[in-house]
Amino acid sequence: MLSLCLAGSAAAAPANAPQSSLQSTLDQLRAQLAALQSQIDSFSTGASSEAPLTSTRSKGRAGREYDRPGVLRELPQLALNPCLGVKPCLHTTVEERLARGCAGAPVFSGNWTSPVPVPGRDSLGQRFLPRLDCDVAEVWKLSKVEARRGRLTDAMEAHALSRLAGLRNKLWLIVGTSVDHTITRSGCDSFGVPRESVVVSTAELARALPAGGQHAFAGGSGLAMDGCAVPLLNLTVVETHSAGMASLRPSNDAALQPARLRGWELALAAMRLHHRPPDFVTLSGEEWDFKNWARAGRQPNSSLAWREVGEVIRMQVEAIRSHWPRAVVMVRTMYGATYGGFGGDYGAYNALLREVSTRRLSRRAARAAGGVAGQQPEAPARRAERERAAGIVETECGRLAHESDVASMAHCSACSSRSGWTKDGMHPHEWFTASWIEIVLNQMADLGAACQDLGAV
């Protein structure tokens, strides 16, 4: 710019002007430019004394670094926020959720979006909301069925995938009744994925198991399994039938537990869905226990009788944890069924299962299960934070079993079909099943992340 100005001025001088006159004109122009540059420098110095400029280092095309005034000087500095105003967003950590009780019974305490269900109406818009802030993911946003998935945004999908990361590539084995079978029967359909089923015959069980091992499965019809894989998470969900938790020999005979566990492994191996030991195991069957006891005329009616039931369930859980050390075991409670001969003291049985879930593994067993993170050299502040988190993880993962407290979700004491909560006095409506699956998967995701993924570090 300066050279152009000088050239232009020189060109404007007469061609026959003396050399001394041209030199004088150039000297005047140089003096004026020097004065102007001095004013510019003075202004810049004054401005920088009031508000210092920030500079950033960047590289030009040739790779040379140069100073460039910061362009954010006049804009406010925003605090870091992982959500950036996006909703939904993962705004809690696994340790925070465990400390709040989100992996235990408290997550099943809450309200429904419509508190009074209408008998005969099955509204999939109905949803259970825990009282705690458990950062619950909407699992049905991962469904392949558009009508079930509903409106989907990137934020919704990202939240579900990050919140449920503790379920990725894992196997959930449900040992339950027709109530639990709704998880695979209607749940798999709602996710829009095909179901796979296998049957291991009694003859096959007799050949594969030790002598008498086939008696670990009631009914004489072999062992059936049914399941599917949840999309995007590759979570395999498999259900097998059990006619009770404590009333029949397959469940209450300690000598049969190894054969029972081996039989489940044979059936799982026959399925193409997954080939790994179960990461989660749910035990249930209160309703069938009451029916079996009623047939035999031996309903538990004393504290001693209930204590014996508790010991049977504890024995089964310990057998599972011994055979599959890293498996998280859950026991499902049951609301008051009124169907057929399935009535009983569900309140007493549920209290028993909640008591079982308060028992603890030995520290050695907890470490074998991967519930305590390994020690690594680290800074004092990081070590203190890790030890605090490890304490929370060890407390939760050191439980013998965890509650799958379905009974607390059903706000009915006698859940008949007229109550609006069940179809027939026992089997839940689709909207109930959908929320039950959602809450249980969120609970399991925390337990999987804490007791398996973190513990493997």
C-alpha positions, 0 to 999 in steps of 0.5 A, spaced: 500 500 500 505 504 501 509 503 495 503 504 491 502 511 494 509 513 493 509 510 486 502 514 484 505 521 487 511 520 483 507 519 477 503 525 478 509 530 478 511 533 471 516 529 467 520 535 466 521 537 474 527 537 477 530 531 480 531 535 487 523 537 486 521 530 486 526 528 492 523 533 496 516 531 494 517 524 496 521 526 503 514 530 504 510 524 503 515 519 507 514 524 513 506 524 512 506 516 512 511 516 518 506 520 522 500 516 520 504 510 522 506 513 529 498 515 530 496 508 529 501 505 533 499 509 539 492 507 538 494 500 538 498 501 544 492 504 548 487 499 546 491 494 548 493 497 555 485 497 557 483 490 554 489 485 553 489 482 546 489 474 546 493 470 541 492 464 538 498 460 535 496 457 528 500 455 522 500 458 515 499 454 508 507 453 509 507 450 516 510 457 519 507 458 526 504 466 526 501 470 532 493 471 530 489 476 535 484 471 538 477 472 535 473 470 541 475 477 545 469 480 545 465 473 546 463 470 553 467 464 555 462 459 556 462 453 562 463 446 559 457 442 559 457 435 556 449 436 554 450 443 551 443 444 551 441 438 548 435 433 551 435 428 552 443 427 554 447 423 559 448 427 565 450 422 570 455 417 571 454 410 573 457 411 580 452 417 581 446 412 579 449 407 583 449 411 589 442 414 588 440 407 588 438 406 581 441 399 580 436 397 586 429 397 589 428 405 588 428 405 581 422 401 581 419 406 585 415 412 581 409 414 578 405 412 571 404 418 566 397 416 567 395 414 574 389 410 573 389 405 567 383 404 563 380 396 563 381 393 556 385 399 553 392 397 552 396 404 551 403 404 549 403 411 550 403 409 558 410 410 561 413 409 568 417 414 571 422 413 577 422 418 583 429 418 582 433 421 577 436 415 574 437 418 567 433 413 564 433 411 557 427 410 552 429 403 550 424 403 545 428 408 541 432 403 539 426 399 536 426 397 528 418 398 528 417 405 527 410 405 530 413 403 537 419 407 536 415 413 535 419 420 534 426 419 533 432 424 534 439 423 534 439 426 541 434 420 543 438 415 540 445 417 542 442 417 549 439 410 549 446 407 546 450 411 551 446 410 557 445 402 556 452 401 554 453 396 560 448 391 556 452 391 549 454 384 547 451 381 553 446 375 555 440 375 559 437 369 561 430 369 564 428 363 568 421 364 569 414 363 568 409 365 562 409 372 566 416 373 564 415 370 557 412 376 555 419 379 555 421 375 549 414 374 546 412 381 546 418 384 547 422 381 541 416 383 537 416 390 539 423 391 538 422 388 531 427 382 531 425 375 530 425 370 535 429 363 535 427 357 539 430 351 541 428 344 545 433 340 548 429 333 549 429 329 555 433 324 551 438 329 549 439 331 557 439 324 559 445 323 554 449 329 556 448 330 563 450 326 569 446 320 571 439 323 573 441 330 571 434 330 567 430 330 573 433 338 574 427 339 569 420 338 570 415 336 566 418 330 562 418 335 556 425 337 555 428 344 556 425 349 551 428 356 550 426 362 546 429 369 545 432 374 540 437 380 540 436 387 541 438 391 535 444 396 536 446 393 543 447 386 541 444 384 547 441 377 547 435 376 551 433 368 552 427 365 557 426 358 559 420 356 563 420 354 571 414 352 574 416 356 581 422 358 585 422 354 591 416 349 591 419 343 586 425 339 586 429 342 580 429 348 584 430 346 591 434 340 591 441 342 591 444 336 588 441 338 582 443 345 581 450 343 577 445 339 572 440 344 571 446 349 570 449 345 565 442 344 561 441 351 560 448 351 557 447 346 552 440 349 550 444 356 549 449 353 545 444 350 541 442 357 539 445 361 534 444 368 537 450 368 542 455 363 545 457 366 552 456 365 559 450 369 561 451 376 564 445 377 567 440 371 570 433 373 573 429 368 577 422 368 578 416 364 579 412 366 586 405 365 582 407 358 581 410 356 588 403 358 591 399 354 586 404 348 587 403 349 595 396 350 594 395 343 591 400 340 596 396 343 602 403 346 604 402 354 604 408 357 608 404 359 614 410 361 619 416 364 620 420 358 620 417 356 613 418 362 610 425 362 612 426 355 609 424 358 602 429 364 603 434 359 604 432 355 597 432 361 593 439 363 596 442 356 595 440 357 587 443 364 587 449 361 590 450 356 585 449 360 579 454 365 582 459 359 583 458 357 576 458 363 572 462 368 577 461 374 573 453 373 572 449 379 576 443 375 579 436 378 580 430 376 583 423 378 580 417 380 585 410 379 583 404 383 584 398 380 587 395 375 582 388 373 582 388 368 576 385 361 578 389 358 583 395 362 583 393 366 589 397 367 596 401 372 600 405 375 595 407 381 600 410 376 605 414 372 599 416 379 596 419 381 603 423 375 603 426 376 596 428 383 598 431 380 604 435 376 600 437 381 595 440 385 602 445 379 603 452 380 601 457 376 597 464 375 600 469 380 598 473 374 595 467 372 591 466 379 589 473 380 586 472 374 582 466 377 579 470 383 577 466 388 582 473 391 585 477 395 580 484 393 579 490 398 582 494 402 578 499 407 579 496 414 579 496 421 581 493 422 589 487 426 586 485 421 581 487 415 586 482 418 591 476 419 586 477 412 583 477 409 591 471 413 592 468 410 585 470 403 587 467 403 594 460 405 591 461 399 585 464 394 591 458 396 595 453 394 589 456 389 586 457 385 593 450 384 593 448 376 593 442 378 588 438 384 586 431 386 586 427 386 579 421 389 583 415 389 578 411 388 584 412 396 586 411 398 579 404 395 579 399 400 583 394 395 585 394 390 591 389 385 587 391 386 580 385 383 577 383 384 570 378 389 572 383 393 576 386 395 569 393 392 570 392 385 568 389 382 562 386 376 566 388 377 573 396 375 572 399 377 565 400 384 565 398 389 559 403 390 553 404 398 556 406 395 563 410 390 560 414 395 555 415 399 561 417 393 565 422 392 560 425 399 560 426 399 567 429 393 568 434 394 562 436 401 565 437 397 571 441 392 568 446 397 564 448 400 570 450 393 574 453 391 567 457 397 567 459 397 574 460 390 576 463 387 569 465 393 565 469 397 570 471 391 574 475 388 568 479 394 568 
